[in-house]
Amino acid sequence: MATKTISITEEAYKILASLRNRERESFSEIITDNLGSKNKLKELHGILSKEAGESLEKNIIEMRKVHRIMQKKKTRKILKELE
């Protein structure tokens, strides 16, 4: 893979170094992970109308309730089988 040499200030270097998640992570990986094509939350702000956002939130809450009920039923069934 081709490489390029860049010059950055001490302050920029310290910021870049502070973003390291693991000791052997390269600066190229840090830059790609933080500035690459991944969607950032702030880029998604305003993508839904208020009504669509509220509807989505309502559906998520309802699906979580259904999931919890299903998990409780499964747990009860497994406990009953273990008796």
Secondary structure by P-SEA (a helix, b strand, c coil): cbbbbbbbcaaaaaaaaaacccccccaaaaaaaacccccccccccccccaaaaaaaaaaaaaaaaaaaaaaaaaaaaaaaaac
